[in-house]
Amino acid sequence: MIYRIAGEKDVELICELRKQQLIDEGSIPRDIDAQQHAFFRQRIKDGTCIEWLAEENGKVIASAALIFYQFPPCYENPSGLRGYVANVYTAPEYRNQGISSKLLELIKQTAAEHDCHELMLSTSEMGRNVYLRAGFHTADYWMEMEF
């Protein structure tokens, strides 16, 4: 197994993996290709998205992204930098082999190297236990609004 950081040449692949992840989680597919490509192309180029890929025999079989967001500094997080974990996906035939856990460890190391010591994510039921085992916990302070 080879773990590597994705580059701009991998944007198409990242977008395809993300679409499959969203479908597996129950989303109804629609055309988001242009938006996805623009997002990942820009974020990879400017360094605010670091996407790890796992390859076996030259085939990418899993991914996990760390997307940096700048918040105002606070006592608990002097840098103000937070990482959003996204695109955690493993092809069905490779699941339950610890690949996502390894990718999450690489995400954590990458975040620390960038002085980012807070990670957040949203999860499906399918991924909840992977994140709990990796050290994530449910936060009581996060609220959302959709409109």
N, C-alpha and C positions, 0 to 999 in steps of 0.2 A: 504494500500500500504506500502510495506517495501522497503527501500532503503539500500543497503549494498555494501561494497567494495568486489570485486571478489578476489578469491584466486586462487592458482595454480590448484585446483580441478575444476575450472570453465573454463579452457582454451578451452576445446572442445565446450562448449556452446557459449563462446565469438566468436570463429571462425565461428560457424554456424550462429550466428546473423550477423556477419560482411558479410558473403557471401550473406545472404538475403538482407542486406542493399545495397551491390554493385549491385545486380540484380535489385532491386527496382529503383536504380539510372540509370539503363540502361547499365551496364557493361555486357559483354558477358562472361558467366562462363567458367572457365578452371581450371585445377588442380593446386591449390595453397595451398592445405592442409598442406603439410610438412613445407612450408615457414611460413605460418600463425602460426602453432603450435609452431615452433621454436622461432619465434619473440615474441609471447605473453608469452610463458613459461619463456623465459629468462628475458623479461622486467618486468613481474610481480614478478619474483623471486628477481631481483636486485633492485626493487622499482622504476624503471624509467617509469613504466606504472601503473597507478592507474585507474582501470575500475570500474565504479559504475554500479550497476544493480538495476532495479526496479522489484519487485516481487508482484504478486497478487495471493492469494490462492496457494502459493507454486510454481507458474509458473513465470519464468522470462519473462517479457513482454517489457522491454526496457533496453538500455545500453548507456553509454557514457564513453569515455576513455580520460585520461589526460596523455600524453606522454611527459616526460621531455627531453629536449635537452640542452646541455651546449654550450653556445656561449661565446666569450670573453666579459668581463665586459665592459660596456660603461656608459656614464654619465646618460643616461635615464634608464639604467638597471644595477646597480652596481653588482648584483649577476651574471649577464650573463645568468641566467637560463630562458629559455622560455618553455612554454607549448604548445604542439600541441593537439588540441581537435579532436578526431576521434571516430569512431564507435557510433555516435549518431544515435540511431535507436529505433523506437517504433513500435511494431506490429500493423498492419493496424487497427485492431478493437479497439485499445486503443489510437489512434491519436486524436489530438485536445482536449485533456483533461489536458494539462499543464504538462505532465510527462517529456517531454524533457526540458522544462523550469526549472523544479525542478532539473533535473540532471545537467543542465548547472550551476545552482546556487551552487550545491554541488562541481562541478568541480572548480568553481571560489574560493570557500572557501578552498578547498584542495590545490590549487595552492598557495594561500596566506600563508597557514600554512607551505609551503615548500620554502618560500621567492622567489616565482615565481610570478612576477607581469605583465607578458606579455603573452597573449594567442593568438594563431593564428590557423587558420583552412582553409580548402578549403570546398566549399559547392556546393551542387546541387541547382537547382532552388527550389526544393521541400523544402529545409531547410532554404533558405535565410531569410525568414521573422522571423523564430524562433530566428536566431542569431542576427538579427537587434534588435528585441525586447529585447534580453538579453544584449544588449549594444555593440555588435561588430560593426565595421564599415569597409568599404572597404579601404584598404591601397594602396596608390599610389606608394610605393617604392618597392614592391615585384615583382621580375621577375622570370621567369622560363625558363628552357631549357630541352627539351626531345631529347634524341639521342639513 
